[in-house]
Amino acid sequence: MKVLERQGHQVTAAPTTGPRTAAAIAQEYVSRGASLILAAGGDGTINEVAEGLVGTQVPLGILPCGTANVLASELKLGSQPERAAARLGQCRPCRIPVGHVTCEQGAVSRHFLLMAGIGLDAHIVYRVSGPLKAATGKLAYWVAGWSLLGRRLSEFPVEMNGRNRTCSFALVSKVRNYGGDFEIARDVSLFDDRFEVVLFEGRSTLPYVKYFGGLILNRLQHMRGVTVERAQCLRVLAPEDKRVYLQVDGEFAGHLPAEIRIIPEALTLLVPPGYSAVHDDSRHAGVG
């Protein structure tokens, strides 16, 4: 996993040294006058690099690596970093909104490009085996997920758009792609200034077998127990009986309660011209 930066015509590679180091590396090179930052890694690495670039004008480019790269899948960049690098010259710098989550009574504050997941999928992320993930990639998430079959789930309240709902899994998404293989939120893009929020009801994991079938058949959004709404901000409260996990961009972030909101025009991202068929020229940002 590396952070690459460009200063004039000079390119420097800066390998990360462990979790939560990429943001500081990106910030350091921005302070030195870098004109472009390229993140080579999975969604977790890209999230960390973006954390260091939010609020700056320095563009972020993606070189997909790692276990999964949902952002690269969303942008149709493919899975090969060499091919993505060859297409960088075609990409345009676009100013995009990002998500922001505050949880654990304000102790945790994180930005995210893709999604926040609360409940079931965050529990899976929390449980996934590190060695198995390193050895098998996405298979580790399937193993962790199916190991929960039949288990009871904690339900929690979600406050948004002036209403309260209860669910056991909430997906707060900025992208259509989920996990690199499926589409759960189907009417959202990186340019949107609202999340697509998908709520799943169920006190055990058994209804999720039905939901999974609906996902495969493209009928999920019309199923009983599934609610889809658009929102710019929401509050997710903690149940009294059990700790509920939260993940952002596929990485464990903390526990409920949480507040999630959109931050408009927070980041400059290099976007292929074919990603969005319709978007205003005002979304494009020059590279200084």
ZIMO-V462503 format. One record per backbone hydrogen bond with DSSP energy under -0.5 kcal/mol. NH is the residue of the N-H (numbers start at 0). CO is the residue of the C=O. If there is no record, write none. Layout:
[[NH	CO] [NH	CO]]
This chain:
[[1	39] [2	13] [3	1] [3	37] [4	11] [5	35] [6	9] [7	5] [9	6] [11	4] [13	2] [15	0] [20	17] [24	20] [25	21] [26	22] [27	23] [28	24] [29	25] [30	26] [31	27] [32	29] [33	28] [34	5] [35	5] [36	58] [37	3] [38	60] [39	1] [39	37] [40	38] [40	62] [42	67] [45	41] [46	42] [47	43] [48	44] [49	45] [50	46] [51	47] [51	48] [52	48] [52	49] [53	49] [54	265] [55	52] [58	34] [59	267] [60	36] [62	38] [64	40] [72	68] [73	69] [74	70] [75	72] [76	71] [77	71] [80	78] [83	79] [84	80] [85	81] [86	82] [86	83] [87	84] [89	86] [90	86] [90	87] [91	270] [93	91] [93	268] [94	282] [95	93] [95	266] [96	189] [97	262] [98	111] [99	260] [100	109] [101	258] [102	107] [103	254] [103	256] [106	103] [107	102] [109	100] [111	98] [115	171] [116	246] [117	169] [118	244] [119	117] [119	167] [122	118] [123	119] [124	120] [125	121] [126	122] [127	123] [132	128] [133	129] [134	130] [135	131] [136	132] [138	135] [139	136] [140	137] [141	137] [142	138] [143	139] [144	140] [145	141] [146	142] [147	144] [148	145] [150	147] [152	202] [155	166] [157	164] [158	234] [159	157] [159	162] [162	159] [164	157] [166	155] [167	199] [168	199] [169	117] [170	197] [171	115] [171	169] [172	170] [172	195] [173	113] [174	113] [177	181] [180	177] [181	177] [183	175] [185	183] [191	188] [194	230] [195	172] [196	194] [196	228] [197	170] [197	195] [198	196] [198	226] [199	168] [200	224] [204	150] [207	204] [208	204] [208	205] [209	205] [210	206] [211	207] [212	208] [213	209] [214	210] [215	211] [216	212] [217	214] [218	213] [219	213] [221	218] [222	219] [225	222] [226	198] [228	196] [230	194] [233	259] [234	158] [235	257] [236	156] [236	234] [245	253] [246	116] [247	250] [248	114] [250	247] [252	245] [253	245] [255	243] [256	235] [257	235] [258	101] [259	233] [260	99] [261	231] [262	97] [263	261] [265	95] [265	262] [266	95] [268	93] [268	266] [269	59] [270	91] [270	268] [274	271] [276	274] [282	279] [283	280] [284	92] [287	285]]
